[in-house]
Amino acid sequence: MTDKQAKLEIGTDSLDLPVLQGSCGPDVVDIRKLYGSTGKFTFDPGYKSTASCESALTFIDGEEGVLLHRGYPIGQLAENSSFMETAYLLLNNDLPSQGELDDFTYTISRHTMLHEQLMQFYRGFRRDAHPMAIMCGVVGALSAFYHDSTDISDPDHRKISSHRLIAKMPTIAAAAYKYSIGQPFVYPDNSLSYTGNFLRMTFGVPAEPYEVNPVVEKALDRIFILHADHEQNASTSTVRLAGSSGANPFACIAAGIACLWGPAHGGANEAALNMLKEIGTPDRIPHYIERAKDRNDPFRLMGFGHRVYKNYDPRAAVMQKTVREVFDSLGVKDPVFETALQLEEIALNDDYFREKKLFPNVDFYSGIILSAIGFPTTMFTALFALARTVGWVAQWNEMISDPGQVIGRPRQLYTGPTERDYLSMDKR
Ligand code: SDX
C-alpha cells in the first residue's frame, strides 16, 4: 500500500482510490470498491491495463526486456540452473539446497508413469490427431484417475497433484508423439534426468538402447527453463480463472493447454517455423515484411511482437544463442536459421517494426532448434505446454493458498437490445 491516492471524478461525484505498490514494477490503482461506490465498471478488453492478481513468482519489465523468477534473471537461470531447479524455485520461495533439489527431483521421478488404463485413452484418437488435442484430452482425464488428490483445500493434495502434473507431462507428450508415428510407447526410465527421460521416451525404441545426447539434453532443458512461467499470460490467466471456481488442478491445467494452443500464444512456435519454411530463401523476406505491414493482409510475422515486451524478449536472445551452440556442436547448418537471422535483421531495421516495438519473442527461434533435435512442428506447442505446466501449477498453488481468493467473474459493457416483449410467430 502507498499513501498515494487516485482521485476519480465522474460528473459531480468523486472517489479516492488507494494506489498499491509492489516490490518492483508499476503501481496499481485498487478499484475493488469502484462498482459499489459508483455503480460503474472499468472497461479493459484484453486486460491491457489490468492487474488481475498479486503474485510473487515472475516479474516482467517489457520496456527493459527483463524477466525474473523469484528475483533471479532468466539469463542467469538459463545459464546456470536446470529445469528441475527452476521448477523448485517457482513452487517454493527460493533456490533449493542440494539436498532439497535431490529430494524434489526424486519425488518427481516417482510420478512419471501413467495409469495403464490411461495409455488406452490414446487409441481413441486418430493417428493424425494434433498432439495438443491429445494433451487436452489426456490431461483433463487425469482427474478421473486421481480422486485421492483433488481436495484443493488440502495442502498435501495440492502438493501431490502438482508433482503428478509436472512428472507426467513428459510421459503424456512423448506418448502423443509415439502414437502419431505408430511406434510403441516407451516407458519412463527414472535413472535419467527429467529432460533425458523425455528424450528417451520420445526418440527411443524398444528395439535398441537409446543414448541421451548431453548437448541436446542441456539445450532442451534450457528451452524448458525459458518456457517455465511468464506472469499472467493468457494460458496462466485461464488456469487461474478455472481454478478460482474450485475446479481440480488437472482440469485447470487442461484448460491452460487449450488456451496455449492458439497461434497468438503458444501455437506461435509452430506457426513461426511454418512461416520461415514458407518464406524459404532470404530473397523472399521483403515480400513477407510488406505483407506483415499491410493492415489489409491478415498475415503477421509469427514469433514477432508481444503484449508486454516492447523491447527484445530476453528469452529470444538466449534461444538464438542456444541454436548457435547446438548447431555448432552437432555440425548442423540449417538454411531456415539463416533465413530467421536475416528476417530478424531486416525487421529490426524497418520503421514499421521499430515504431510498433515488434521484436522476436520466445517463439521465433524455438522451432528451429526443436526441429533440429527431431521434433515435428506439431509437437512444438506440446513442448511449450510441458514446460509451462511448472508455471501454471505454481500460479495455481499461489492463488488457491491465498486466503482472500474469490471466484473470478468479470462484468461487461452491454450493448445488446434493451427489454422487449416476446413476439408470436404471426407477429414477426
Ligand atoms: C507468447 O503473454 C505472454 O507472456 C505470452 C508468452 C508466454 O510466455 O506466455 O510470451 C508466449 O504467446 C508469445 C507471443 C507469440 N505470438 C506470436 O508470435 C504471434 C504474432 N504476434 C502477434 O499476434 C502479437 O504481437 C501478439 C498477440 C503477440 C501481441 O498482440 P497485442 O499486444 O494485442 O498487440 P497488437 O495485436 O495490438 O499489435 C499492435 C500492433 C498492431 O498494429 P495496429 O493495429 O496498431 O496497426 O502491432 C501489429 C498489429 O497489427 N503487430 C504485428 C505483429 N504483432 C503485432 N504486425 C506484424 N507482425 C506481428 N507479429
Residues whose N, C-alpha, C, O or C-beta is under 5 A from the ligand:
A	BS01	SDX	H230 N233 A234 P263 A264 H265 G266 A268 A292 R300 L301 M302 G303 F304 G305 H306 R307 K356 N361 D363
